């Protein structure tokens, strides 16, 4: 059985903040993607990350993701490939 020790001192609360990672999974999402990305950009959490996986979109979703997040934060699934490339 594993145990974890947590520092519950008041100072620890001011030093640490939780990390948040948003994972977007998309397919032909042009209709809602821009609004979603704008909402994420408006977030004020100090440790927020966003990655995306596109599931074979044919409507320009992948290009929007790459422009907004950069190639390193976007994975692309080919049609029927079952894995990212």
C-alpha positions as a Markdown table, in Angstrom:
| # | Residue | x | y | z |
|---|---|---|---|---|
| 1 | Unk | 0.0 | 0.0 | 0.0 |
| 2 | Unk | 1.5 | 3.3 | -1.0 |
| 3 | Unk | 1.1 | 6.4 | 1.1 |
| 4 | Unk | 1.5 | 10.1 | 0.3 |
| 5 | Unk | 2.5 | 12.9 | 2.5 |
| 6 | Unk | 1.0 | 16.3 | 1.8 |
| 7 | Unk | 2.3 | 19.6 | 3.1 |
| 8 | Unk | -0.8 | 21.3 | 4.5 |
| 9 | Unk | 1.0 | 24.3 | 5.9 |
| 10 | Unk | -0.4 | 27.7 | 4.9 |
| 11 | Unk | 2.8 | 28.6 | 3.1 |
| 12 | Unk | 2.4 | 25.6 | 0.8 |
| 13 | Unk | -1.0 | 26.8 | -0.4 |
| 14 | Unk | 0.5 | 30.1 | -1.6 |
| 15 | Unk | 3.4 | 28.5 | -3.4 |
| 16 | Unk | 1.7 | 25.7 | -5.3 |
| 17 | Unk | -1.2 | 25.9 | -7.8 |
| 18 | Unk | -2.7 | 23.0 | -9.6 |
| 19 | Unk | -1.8 | 22.4 | -13.2 |
| 20 | Unk | -4.7 | 22.0 | -15.7 |
| 21 | Unk | -4.3 | 20.3 | -19.0 |
| 22 | Unk | -7.1 | 20.6 | -21.6 |
| 23 | Unk | -7.2 | 17.9 | -24.2 |
| 24 | Unk | -9.3 | 18.8 | -27.2 |
| 25 | Unk | -10.4 | 15.9 | -29.4 |
| 26 | Unk | -11.9 | 17.1 | -32.7 |
| 27 | Unk | -13.4 | 16.0 | -35.9 |
| 28 | Unk | -14.8 | 18.5 | -38.4 |
| 29 | Unk | -15.2 | 21.1 | -35.6 |
| 30 | Unk | -15.0 | 24.4 | -37.5 |
| 31 | Unk | -18.5 | 25.3 | -36.3 |
| 32 | Unk | -17.4 | 25.5 | -32.6 |
| 33 | Unk | -13.6 | 25.4 | -32.5 |
| 34 | Unk | -12.9 | 29.1 | -32.7 |
| 35 | Unk | -15.2 | 29.9 | -29.8 |
| 36 | Unk | -13.7 | 27.1 | -27.8 |
| 37 | Unk | -10.1 | 28.4 | -28.4 |
| 38 | Unk | -11.2 | 31.9 | -27.6 |
| 39 | Unk | -12.6 | 30.8 | -24.3 |
| 40 | Unk | -9.5 | 28.9 | -23.5 |
| 41 | Unk | -7.4 | 31.9 | -24.3 |
| 42 | Unk | -9.5 | 34.0 | -21.9 |
| 43 | Unk | -8.7 | 31.7 | -19.0 |
| 44 | Unk | -6.6 | 33.2 | -16.2 |
| 45 | Unk | -5.4 | 30.0 | -14.5 |
| 46 | Unk | -1.6 | 30.4 | -14.1 |
| 47 | Unk | -0.8 | 26.8 | -15.1 |
| 48 | Unk | -3.0 | 25.9 | -18.1 |
| 49 | Unk | -1.9 | 23.8 | -21.0 |
| 50 | Unk | -3.9 | 22.9 | -24.1 |
| 51 | Unk | -3.2 | 20.0 | -26.5 |
| 52 | Unk | -5.4 | 18.7 | -29.3 |
| 53 | Unk | -5.9 | 15.5 | -31.3 |
| 54 | Unk | -7.7 | 15.8 | -34.6 |
| 55 | Unk | -9.6 | 12.7 | -35.7 |
| 56 | Unk | -9.4 | 13.0 | -39.5 |
| 57 | Unk | -11.2 | 16.3 | -40.1 |
| 58 | Unk | -11.8 | 17.4 | -43.7 |
| 59 | Unk | -13.2 | 20.9 | -42.9 |
| 60 | Unk | -10.0 | 22.9 | -41.9 |
| 61 | Unk | -10.1 | 22.0 | -38.2 |
| 62 | Unk | -6.5 | 20.7 | -38.2 |
| 63 | Unk | -5.2 | 23.9 | -39.8 |
| 64 | Unk | -7.0 | 26.0 | -37.2 |
| 65 | Unk | -5.6 | 23.9 | -34.4 |
| 66 | Unk | -2.0 | 24.1 | -35.7 |
| 67 | Unk | -2.3 | 27.9 | -36.2 |
| 68 | Unk | -3.7 | 28.4 | -32.7 |
| 69 | Unk | -1.6 | 25.9 | -30.7 |
| 70 | Unk | 1.4 | 25.1 | -32.9 |
| 71 | Unk | 2.5 | 21.8 | -34.4 |
| 72 | Unk | 3.9 | 20.5 | -31.2 |
| 73 | Unk | 0.6 | 20.7 | -29.4 |
| 74 | Unk | -1.5 | 19.0 | -32.1 |
| 75 | Unk | -1.7 | 15.4 | -33.0 |
| 76 | Unk | -3.5 | 14.2 | -36.1 |
| 77 | Unk | -5.2 | 10.9 | -36.7 |
| 78 | Unk | -5.5 | 9.8 | -40.4 |
| 79 | Unk | -8.8 | 8.4 | -41.6 |
| 80 | Unk | -9.0 | 4.9 | -40.2 |
| 81 | Unk | -5.3 | 4.8 | -39.1 |
| 82 | Unk | -6.0 | 4.3 | -35.4 |
| 83 | Unk | -2.9 | 6.2 | -34.3 |
| 84 | Unk | -1.4 | 9.7 | -34.2 |
| 85 | Unk | 1.2 | 10.8 | -36.6 |
